[in-house]
Amino acid sequence: MNAKNELFSIEEIEHFVNNHYLAFLYISKTHCSVCHALLPKVQKVMAEFPKIQMAFVNVDNVPNIAGHLSILTAPVLILYVDGKEVLREARFVHVEQFKKKVEKIYFLME
């Protein structure tokens, strides 16, 4: 995880989402093997969409994020367009299906 893109409070998360037209959050937990295995695959997908800004949130560092964003498991992937959630995937993510969904949204927003 790139510390430069890690968010540590609800205020930072809200600021990130509201200040990027296309914002993507990767929400994980420290001891989550699925989170760690999925991350490089998601980063590879997101690299194909350069206008989407990506940030990371560790639930262990921001425990109140679970209630704030209605998160029941990890990992959770959320894509926002203009501050509004348009895509949410959780736990076991099928990477190719996820990529197709992101691609559809990305090209509709251009």
Secondary structure, 3 states (H helix, E strand, C coil): CCHHHEECCHHHHHHHHHCCCEEEEEEECCCCHHHHHHHHHHHHHHCCCCCCEEEEEECCCCCCHHHHCCCCCCCEEEEEECCEEEEEEECCCCHHHHHHHHHHHHHHHC
